C-alpha cells in the first residue's frame, strides 16, 4: 500500500527538481499510506545518497526540508509509508540505505523471508537499525554489489531478486550511478514514464500526470533502468526486453481538489459525469455495444454460473449486482470476498464466468483470485478503472470504468461506475439469453443512462443529510438494515460510515434482526433503515418499528410515493421516482453524504482515515 515516486533528470537542468518531483508525487500518493515519508537524493559530485525522512504525514517532511534544505541533486526517490513490519517511526521510515549510504531503497510490498536473510547478513557482520523487512533489501544489495557482483548494479539486483520471497515494487539508487534509478517489480504495482527533461517512476498514475501521460507498466520479475534520456527494460536474467507504452487519458487537473475541501466530496459530485462517461460510449443507437470484450454471442449465452469477486466496496458492488443478474438473466451468481475465494477451493467449471472488480486493478487478494480462476481454465472478466493495470492485463476480458482518478481512500464514484458497468453487462447477458426483449433492454438502458440526472438532486440539496449527521454526530454505534437491494446498499453505507467517521457500524439483513442482532438495540442507538423495494417494503417497515419500540432512533430512506406509518421513524429521507431495479444508484448517494458529513463534524481526516490506504497491494 505504500507510495513510491522517483525522478532522474538531465544534469544541466535538474538541480532541485528531483526533490520537487518526489514531494509533489508523494502528495498525490499519500492516500497509499501516511505513517511516515522520506526522500533520497544523489548527484555526480555527492559520493553518497542523501536521505531525509520523518514520521507522520508528508507535511512533516516538507516542513523539514524547507527549514533545512537538502543538497541539489540530479536523481531522487521518495516514499510514503503504510506500516506493516515495524511501528511508524523515523527509523522505520523509507528510504532505507546500505552501511556506507551508497545504496538507497524504497519499497512497497512484503518480504516474506526477511528474517532468514537478516540472520544470514548479521552472521556476515552487517548491522540493522530498523524493524522493517525492507532494510534487508538494501543490505542484501550492498552484500552483492560489494562482493560477487563487483560493482555491477544490475547484477546485484538480479541476485537479490533470486533470494527474496514475497511481493515488492522497488526504487533503487546507487551513488556510483548518480543519474540512474532502477525500478524493480514482483506482484506490486510500479509504472515508469519518460517526461520532457527526465524519467519518472511511481506506484500509481496520479503521481505522473503532471509530467507525462505515456507510461510503461513493469511486469513481474522485471527491472527498468531509468536515465534522463532513456528507459531500458530487463528480465531477471539481465536480458534486454521491450515494453509497449500506454497512454493515460486522465487530465492532470482531475487529480486536484478543484475548490472542494476534500477529495471525497469532489468525487461524490463527479458521479453523474462518471456515469455518463462510462455508459455513453457503450451505446449505439440506443442498443448496448460491448464489442470491446470480443465475447461472442454463443459464449454469453452459454455461461452457466457467475462468480463476482472483490474486496471492500467492490465486494458490495457484487452483492448488489447479484440481484440484477439473477432477476433479469436467471443465472446463478456467487459473490465472494477475494481473500476467501482462493482458500475455500471453489468448484469452478469452464462454462462459468468469473467477474473480478477492482478500482486500482492492483488489489493483491483480487489478483490472486483471478490467477486461481485462470489456473482452473475459467474465463475472467475484469471491471477496472486503470488502463494497463495488473488485473486488466491478466484478465481474458476487460470493461473499463471511466471514473478518472479517485484519490479519497473511501470509494464513491468508483463504486457507482462499477455498479453501472455490471448493470450494462447484466442487460446484455439477459438479452442474449432471451430473458429480456429488445424493447425492455432499450428501456432499462435508457433509464441507466439517466442515472446521472437522477443523482443530481441528491447532490444539489444535501442540507437534510447534513442536518441528520449533526443530530447523530456523537453516536458511538450505528446499525443499517435492509432487504434485497437495500441490504446490499446497507453494507456499503455502513462501510463508508465506519471507514471515515470511526463510528462502530454494522449492516444486517432486516429479517435477521430477531436472530440475535436486536439484542444490541438500546435507547438512542441510530438505526438506518433502507426501504426502497416495494415487494419487501412492509416487512422492512415492520423491522424498523421493532427497533423503534426498543429505543432506537430510526432514519428511514424510502421513496416519495409510499406511506410511512406513524411512529416508525424519527426522520424520513425521500428519494425521487426511479426504476426500482436501478434505485441503488440513487440511494447510495445520500448514504455517502451521511458518512461524509459525520466525518467532517467529528473532526476526522476524511480523505486519509486512520490505518487505511487506498490500494491494498499486500495481504
Order of alpha helices (4+ residues) and beta strands (2+ residues): beta-alpha-beta-beta-alpha-beta-beta-beta-alpha-alpha-alpha-beta-beta-beta-beta-beta-beta-beta-beta-beta-alpha-alpha-beta-beta-alpha-beta-alpha-beta-alpha-beta-alpha-beta-alpha-beta-alpha-alpha-alpha-alpha-beta-alpha-beta-beta-alpha-beta-beta-alpha
